[in-house]
Amino acid sequence: MRVVTCQTNSLGDKAANIKTALELLDRAAAQGADLAVLPEYVDYMGDDAGALAAAEAIPGPTTDVFAAKAREHSMNVIVGSMRGKVEGDTRCANTSVLINRQGELTSHYRKLHLYDVDLPGRVYYKESDTVACGNEVVTGEVDGVKIGMSICYDVRFPELFRIQALAGARILVVPAAFTLFTGRDHWELLLRARAVENQCYVIAAGQVGNYLPGKACNGRSMIIDPWGTVMACASDKVGTAVADLDFDYQDKIRAELPALTNRRSDVYAIGAK
């Protein structure tokens, strides 16, 4: 399976952001992609007021455009995330959408873990003020291969990915708008850890560059194999990274280092003595 990560620098112009994303999907198709992955908030990266205004129904106009592109190229597409409307809530949902080669929306996932921090006199930020969290672990399928869906901050919660791996996921997808500050130290480290501990391929598509004054994203979109080796990494600009996934190689790793089958689920329990 050939996969392509599409790295964008989305700003406050939703139409321009979607245009860029579509151009990158064209590039991915030209590279022979079976699956193309877009980053988190591919539709809008701006202030909170604009973000809420950008939210729309899913399915809706934006997913229709991406579905048409997937159908045009007969290519699977993951809209890393976009801002979806939530019925009965003034907040939006940070939502990832999987579209198959026929342009059908086959899975969607709402970000589970929201970044809320309150350090008196230092920093206050609550993602939950504007984003409604999801409540479901989601796996989807790409050409018969099970994938685990996540978004950005989720990567810091290994239990999510272990559940997906135990459910049969062979690929873990991490679209993100990871901050430059934490990203330079943690991004690759966390992604490679999720790959190694679950013996899965990891496809991570990120935003890159400045999007608001004083705020920038890490980029470094990458594809990692089940041994933890970085197979491909995007440079620090808008663009793509491509790699071919070898599931026979994954089977070999899992057979020779059977960490998943050597688990001791009979003794795993919070509060165990």
Backbone hydrogen bonds in HBPLUS format (Angstrom, degrees):
<---DONOR---> <-ACCEPTOR-->    atom                        ^
c    i                          cat <-CA-CA->   ^        H-A-AA   ^      H-
h    n   atom  resd res      DA  || num        DHA   H-A  angle D-A-AA Bond
n    s   type  num  typ     dist DA aas  dist angle  dist       angle   num
A0245-LEU N   A0001-MET O   2.74 MM 244  5.15 173.1  1.74 154.3 153.8     1
A0034-ASP N   A0002-ARG O   2.78 MM  32  5.25 165.6  1.80 140.1 145.2     2
A0035-LEU N   A0002-ARG O   3.21 MM  33  6.61 150.1  2.30 156.1 161.1     3
A0003-VAL N   A0243-ALA O   2.91 MM 240  5.67 169.9  1.92 175.7 174.3     4
A0243-ALA N   A0003-VAL O   3.07 MM 240  5.67 155.5  2.14 158.1 164.3     5
A0004-VAL N   A0035-LEU O   2.94 MM  31  6.38 149.7  2.03 156.1 165.2     6
A0037-VAL N   A0004-VAL O   2.92 MM  33  6.34 158.5  1.96 162.5 169.0     7
A0005-THR N   A0241-ALA O   2.89 MM 236  5.31 156.0  1.95 154.0 160.5     8
A0241-ALA N   A0005-THR O   3.10 MM 236  5.31 141.3  2.25 139.0 147.6     9
A0006-CYS N   A0037-VAL O   2.83 MM  31  5.89 162.2  1.86 169.8 163.8    10
A0007-GLN N   A0239-GLY O   2.75 MM 232  5.24 171.2  1.76 169.1 169.7    11
A0239-GLY N   A0007-GLN O   3.07 MM 232  5.24 151.1  2.15 132.9 141.3    12
A0208-VAL N   A0008-THR O   2.86 MM 200  6.12 143.1  2.00 149.4 158.5    13
A0045-MET N   A0011-LEU O   2.84 MM  34  4.64 173.1  1.85 137.5 135.6    14
A0017-ASN N   A0013-ASP O   2.95 MM   4  6.18 155.6  2.01 154.7 162.4    15
A0018-ILE N   A0014-LYS O   3.01 MM   4  6.25 162.8  2.04 155.4 158.8    16
A0019-LYS N   A0015-ALA O   3.01 MM   4  6.20 153.9  2.08 144.1 151.7    17
A0020-THR N   A0016-ALA O   3.05 MM   4  6.29 160.9  2.09 148.9 152.8    18
A0021-ALA N   A0017-ASN O   3.01 MM   4  6.30 160.8  2.05 148.8 154.3    19
A0022-LEU N   A0018-ILE O   2.92 MM   4  6.14 156.7  1.98 150.8 156.5    20
A0023-GLU N   A0019-LYS O   3.04 MM   4  6.32 152.9  2.12 146.9 154.2    21
A0024-LEU N   A0020-THR O   2.98 MM   4  6.30 151.1  2.06 149.9 157.9    22
A0025-LEU N   A0021-ALA O   2.97 MM   4  6.28 144.2  2.10 143.2 153.4    23
A0026-ASP N   A0022-LEU O   2.99 MM   4  6.32 146.8  2.10 143.6 152.4    24
A0027-ARG N   A0023-GLU O   3.03 MM   4  6.37 150.1  2.12 140.6 148.8    25
A0028-ALA N   A0024-LEU O   2.83 MM   4  6.11 153.8  1.90 144.9 152.3    26
A0029-ALA N   A0025-LEU O   2.93 MM   4  6.14 155.4  1.99 145.2 151.2    27
A0030-ALA N   A0026-ASP O   2.99 MM   4  6.27 154.3  2.06 145.2 152.1    28
A0031-GLN N   A0027-ARG O   3.01 MM   4  6.31 131.0  2.26 139.6 153.0    29
A0031-GLN N   A0028-ALA O   3.07 MM   3  5.00 131.4  2.31  92.9 106.6    30
A0033-ALA N   A0028-ALA O   3.08 MM   5  5.52 162.5  2.11 145.0 145.6    31
A0032-GLY N   A0029-ALA O   2.92 MM   3  5.07 158.2  1.97 107.2 112.9    32
A0076-ASN N   A0034-ASP O   2.99 MM  42  5.98 153.0  2.06 149.3 146.6    33
A0036-ALA N   A0076-ASN O   2.92 MM  40  6.34 154.4  1.99 147.7 153.9    34
A0078-ILE N   A0036-ALA O   2.90 MM  42  6.36 156.8  1.95 160.1 165.6    35
A0038-LEU N   A0078-ILE O   2.94 MM  40  6.08 175.7  1.94 172.1 172.0    36
A0042-VAL N   A0081-SER O   3.06 MM  39  6.27 146.1  2.18 163.2 163.4    37
A0051-ALA N   A0047-ASP O   2.93 MM   4  6.17 147.6  2.04 148.4 158.9    38
A0052-LEU N   A0048-ASP O   3.01 MM   4  6.26 160.9  2.05 155.8 157.9    39
A0053-ALA N   A0049-ALA O   3.15 MM   4  6.36 152.2  2.23 141.4 149.4    40
A0054-ALA N   A0050-GLY O   2.91 MM   4  6.06 133.0  2.14 138.8 151.1    41
A0054-ALA N   A0051-ALA O   3.14 MM   3  5.05 128.7  2.42  91.5 105.1    42
A0055-ALA N   A0052-LEU O   3.34 MM   3  5.38 151.2  2.43  98.3 106.2    43
A0056-GLU N   A0083-ARG O   3.08 MM  27  6.66 148.4  2.19 145.0 148.2    44
A0085-LYS N   A0056-GLU O   2.83 MM  29  5.02 152.1  1.91 118.3 122.0    45
A0064-ASP N   A0060-GLY O   2.91 MM   4  6.01 149.3  2.00 154.5 164.5    46
A0065-VAL N   A0061-PRO O   3.16 MM   4  6.42 149.2  2.26 141.7 148.2    47
A0066-PHE N   A0062-THR O   3.14 MM   4  6.50 163.1  2.17 154.4 158.0    48
A0067-ALA N   A0063-THR O   2.81 MM   4  5.89 151.1  1.89 145.3 154.1    49
A0068-ALA N   A0064-ASP O   2.97 MM   4  6.17 152.0  2.05 143.7 150.5    50
A0069-LYS N   A0065-VAL O   3.16 MM   4  6.46 149.9  2.26 142.0 149.8    51
A0070-ALA N   A0066-PHE O   2.93 MM   4  6.22 157.3  1.98 148.9 154.8    52
A0071-ARG N   A0067-ALA O   2.95 MM   4  6.16 159.5  1.99 148.4 154.0    53
A0072-GLU N   A0068-ALA O   2.84 MM   4  6.00 153.3  1.91 143.2 151.2    54
A0073-HIS N   A0069-LYS O   3.14 MM   4  6.35 155.4  2.20 148.4 152.7    55
A0074-SER N   A0070-ALA O   2.82 MM   4  5.62 109.7  2.32 135.4 153.4    56
A0075-MET N   A0070-ALA O   2.98 MM   5  4.98 159.2  2.02 139.2 145.8    57
A0074-SER N   A0071-ARG O   3.24 MM   3  4.82 148.7  2.34  92.6 101.9    58
A0077-VAL N   A0099-ILE O   2.91 MM  22  5.16 163.7  1.94 148.9 154.4    59
A0099-ILE N   A0077-VAL O   2.79 MM  22  5.16 164.3  1.82 164.1 168.2    60
A0079-VAL N   A0097-VAL O   2.83 MM  18  5.13 148.8  1.93 158.8 161.5    61
A0097-VAL N   A0079-VAL O   3.15 MM  18  5.13 160.4  2.19 134.8 140.6    62
A0082-MET N   A0095-THR O   2.81 MM  13  5.41 141.1  1.96 138.8 148.6    63
A0095-THR N   A0082-MET O   2.97 MM  13  5.41 169.1  1.98 165.5 161.8    64
A0084-GLY N   A0093-ALA O   2.89 MM   9  4.97 177.3  1.89 150.9 150.2    65
A0093-ALA N   A0084-GLY O   2.76 MM   9  4.97 155.8  1.81 142.3 150.4    66
A0089-ASP N   A0086-VAL O   3.12 MM   3  5.46 148.9  2.22 140.6 134.3    67
A0092-CYS N   A0130-THR O   3.03 MM  38  6.40 159.5  2.08 155.9 149.4    68
A0132-ALA N   A0092-CYS O   2.76 MM  40  5.94 160.7  1.80 155.4 162.0    69
A0111-LYS N   A0094-ASN O   2.94 MM  17  5.62 167.2  1.95 164.8 167.7    70
A0096-SER N   A0109-TYR O   2.74 MM  13  5.08 162.1  1.77 155.1 159.1    71
A0109-TYR N   A0096-SER O   2.83 MM  13  5.08 155.1  1.90 144.4 151.6    72
A0098-LEU N   A0107-SER O   2.87 MM   9  5.13 173.9  1.87 152.2 152.3    73
A0106-THR N   A0098-LEU O   2.90 MM   8  5.78 142.7  2.04 147.9 159.3    74
A0100-ASN N   A0104-GLU O   2.91 MM   4  5.42 157.8  1.96 149.3 152.2    75
A0103-GLY N   A0100-ASN O   2.92 MM   3  5.37 163.3  1.95 117.9 121.9    76
A0134-GLY N   A0111-LYS O   2.88 MM  23  5.39 165.7  1.90 130.8 134.3    77
A0127-GLU N   A0115-TYR O   3.00 MM  12  5.39 163.8  2.03 134.3 138.7    78
A0117-VAL N   A0125-TYR O   2.75 MM   8  5.42 168.7  1.76 164.5 168.5    79
A0125-TYR N   A0117-VAL O   2.92 MM   8  5.42 169.7  1.93 162.1 162.6    80
A0119-LEU N   A0123-VAL O   2.77 MM   4  5.18 169.5  1.78 168.4 169.4    81
A0122-ARG N   A0119-LEU O   2.80 MM   3  5.38 157.3  1.85 148.0 150.2    82
A0123-VAL N   A0119-LEU O   3.02 MM   4  5.18 149.4  2.11 136.0 145.3    83
A0129-ASP N   A0126-LYS O   3.02 MM   3  5.54 164.5  2.04 113.0 118.0    84
A0130-THR N   A0127-GLU O   3.14 MM   3  5.95 153.4  2.22 120.6 125.6    85
A0131-VAL N   A0127-GLU O   2.95 MM   4  5.91 138.7  2.12 146.6 158.3    86
A0149-MET N   A0138-VAL O   3.18 MM  11  5.85 175.0  2.18 158.6 157.3    87
A0140-GLY N   A0147-ILE O   2.92 MM   7  5.28 150.3  2.01 141.3 151.0    88
A0147-ILE N   A0140-GLY O   2.82 MM   7  5.28 160.4  1.85 140.9 144.8    89
A0142-VAL N   A0145-VAL O   2.83 MM   3  5.14 160.9  1.87 143.9 148.0    90
A0145-VAL N   A0142-VAL O   2.96 MM   3  5.14 165.0  1.98 113.6 118.3    91
A0170-ARG N   A0146-LYS O   2.92 MM  24  5.90 168.1  1.93 148.6 145.8    92
A0148-GLY N   A0171-ILE O   2.77 MM  23  6.26 154.3  1.83 153.4 162.2    93
A0173-VAL N   A0148-GLY O   2.94 MM  25  6.07 173.6  1.94 166.9 167.6    94
A0154-ASP N   A0151-ILE O   3.05 MM   3  5.62 169.1  2.06 137.4 134.6    95
A0152-CYS N   A0175-PRO O   2.82 MM  23  5.90 159.6  1.87 156.0 160.2    96
A0155-VAL N   A0152-CYS O   2.86 MM   3  5.95 170.5  1.87 138.5 139.9    97
A0156-ARG N   A0153-TYR O   3.10 MM   3  5.94 171.0  2.11 125.6 128.2    98
A0157-PHE N   A0154-ASP O   2.91 MM   3  5.55 161.1  1.94 130.1 131.2    99
A0160-LEU N   A0157-PHE O   3.16 MM   3  6.04 147.5  2.27 125.8 131.3   100
A0162-ARG N   A0158-PRO O   3.02 MM   4  6.29 153.4  2.09 154.2 162.5   101
A0163-ILE N   A0159-GLU O   3.05 MM   4  6.17 161.9  2.08 148.2 152.0   102
A0164-GLN N   A0160-LEU O   3.20 MM   4  6.51 155.1  2.27 141.7 148.4   103
A0165-ALA N   A0161-PHE O   2.88 MM   4  6.11 157.7  1.93 146.7 152.8   104
A0166-LEU N   A0162-ARG O   2.88 MM   4  6.08 162.8  1.91 154.1 158.5   105
A0167-ALA N   A0163-ILE O   3.01 MM   4  6.18 129.2  2.27 136.0 149.7   106
A0167-ALA N   A0164-GLN O   3.09 MM   3  4.95 130.4  2.35  91.5 105.4   107
A0169-ALA N   A0164-GLN O   2.99 MM   5  5.52 163.1  2.02 144.7 141.4   108
A0168-GLY N   A0165-ALA O   2.92 MM   3  5.15 158.0  1.97 107.0 113.1   109
A0201-TYR N   A0170-ARG O   3.10 MM  31  6.40 163.4  2.13 155.2 150.4   110
A0172-LEU N   A0201-TYR O   2.74 MM  29  6.13 156.5  1.79 156.6 164.6   111
A0203-ILE N   A0172-LEU O   2.88 MM  31  6.30 158.6  1.93 157.6 164.3   112
A0174-VAL N   A0203-ILE O   2.77 MM  29  6.07 167.2  1.79 152.0 155.5   113
A0176-ALA N   A0205-ALA O   2.80 MM  29  6.15 150.5  1.88 159.6 160.0   114
A0207-GLN N   A0176-ALA O   2.98 MM  31  6.46 130.4  2.23 134.8 149.3   115
A0218-ASN N   A0178-PHE O   2.76 MM  40  5.65 161.3  1.79 159.2 163.2   116
A0183-GLY N   A0179-THR O   2.78 MM   4  5.55 145.3  1.90 144.2 156.1   117
A0180-LEU N   A0216-ALA O   3.00 MM  36  5.61 153.1  2.07 136.5 132.3   118
A0184-ARG N   A0180-LEU O   3.34 MM   4  6.12 160.2  2.38 143.9 142.8   119
A0185-ASP N   A0182-THR O   3.21 MM   3  5.72 140.5  2.37 109.9 119.7   120
A0186-HIS N   A0182-THR O   2.84 MM   4  5.82 161.9  1.87 161.5 167.6   121
A0187-TRP N   A0183-GLY O   3.16 MM   4  4.60 148.7  2.26 113.8 122.8   122
A0190-LEU N   A0186-HIS O   2.86 MM   4  5.86 170.6  1.87 162.4 163.5   123
A0191-LEU N   A0187-TRP O   3.10 MM   4  6.29 166.8  2.12 154.4 158.4   124
A0192-ARG N   A0188-GLU O   2.92 MM   4  6.01 167.6  1.94 156.4 159.4   125
A0193-ALA N   A0189-LEU O   3.05 MM   4  6.19 150.4  2.14 141.7 150.3   126
A0194-ARG N   A0190-LEU O   2.98 MM   4  6.27 159.9  2.03 151.7 156.1   127
A0195-ALA N   A0191-LEU O   3.06 MM   4  6.34 149.0  2.16 143.7 152.3   128
A0196-VAL N   A0192-ARG O   2.92 MM   4  6.14 168.2  1.94 154.0 156.1   129
A0197-GLU N   A0193-ALA O   2.95 MM   4  6.00 174.5  1.95 159.0 160.3   130
A0199-GLN N   A0195-ALA O   2.76 MM   4  5.42 113.4  2.21 138.6 154.2   131
A0200-CYS N   A0195-ALA O   3.14 MM   5  4.99 146.5  2.26 132.1 140.3   132
A0199-GLN N   A0196-VAL O   3.32 MM   3  4.98 147.5  2.43  93.1 102.4   133
A0202-VAL N   A0224-ILE O   2.97 MM  22  5.09 160.0  2.01 141.1 146.7   134
A0224-ILE N   A0202-VAL O   2.91 MM  22  5.09 163.2  1.94 150.1 155.6   135
A0204-ALA N   A0222-MET O   2.90 MM  18  5.32 173.1  1.91 174.2 173.2   136
A0222-MET N   A0204-ALA O   2.89 MM  18  5.32 135.7  2.09 140.1 153.2   137
A0219-GLY N   A0207-GLN O   2.79 MM  12  5.14 118.7  2.17 167.6 149.8   138
A0209-GLY N   A0217-CYS O   3.19 MM   8  5.14 140.1  2.36 136.1 125.7   139
A0217-CYS N   A0209-GLY O   2.92 MM   8  5.14 157.8  1.97 125.4 129.9   140
A0211-TYR N   A0215-LYS O   3.12 MM   4  6.14 156.9  2.17 149.9 152.4   141
A0215-LYS N   A0212-LEU O   2.88 MM   3  5.16 159.5  1.92 141.5 138.0   142
A0234-ALA N   A0221-SER O   2.76 MM  13  5.23 161.5  1.80 155.3 161.7   143
A0223-ILE N   A0232-ALA O   2.94 MM   9  5.27 151.4  2.03 146.1 150.0   144
A0231-MET N   A0223-ILE O   2.72 MM   8  5.52 147.3  1.83 151.2 162.4   145
A0232-ALA N   A0223-ILE O   3.37 MM   9  5.27 150.0  2.47 139.6 141.0   146
A0225-ASP N   A0229-THR O   2.91 MM   4  5.43 161.9  1.94 152.0 154.7   147
A0228-GLY N   A0225-ASP O   2.87 MM   3  5.40 162.0  1.90 120.8 127.0   148
A0237-LYS N   A0235-SER O   2.80 MM   2  5.66 141.4  1.95 103.3  93.0   149
A0250-GLN N   A0246-ASP O   3.19 MM   4  6.60 150.4  2.29 140.8 149.2   150
A0251-ASP N   A0247-PHE O   2.95 MM   4  6.18 156.1  2.01 142.5 148.1   151
A0252-LYS N   A0248-ASP O   2.99 MM   4  6.26 151.3  2.07 144.5 152.3   152
A0253-ILE N   A0249-TYR O   3.03 MM   4  6.34 159.7  2.07 152.3 156.5   153
A0254-ARG N   A0250-GLN O   3.02 MM   4  6.28 165.3  2.04 153.7 157.6   154
A0255-ALA N   A0251-ASP O   2.93 MM   4  6.10 142.4  2.07 143.6 153.8   155
A0256-GLU N   A0252-LYS O   2.94 MM   4  6.10 163.6  1.97 154.5 158.4   156
A0257-LEU N   A0253-ILE O   2.89 MM   4  5.84 146.2  2.01 149.3 157.3   157
A0259-ALA N   A0257-LEU O   2.74 MM   2  5.72 143.6  1.87 106.6  96.6   158
A0262-ASN N   A0258-PRO O   2.92 MM   4  6.06 134.9  2.13 148.3 161.9   159
A0267-VAL N   A0264-ARG O   3.07 MM   3  5.80 163.2  2.10 119.6 124.2   160
A0272-ALA N   A0269-ALA O   3.12 MM   3  5.39 150.7  2.21 133.8 129.6   161
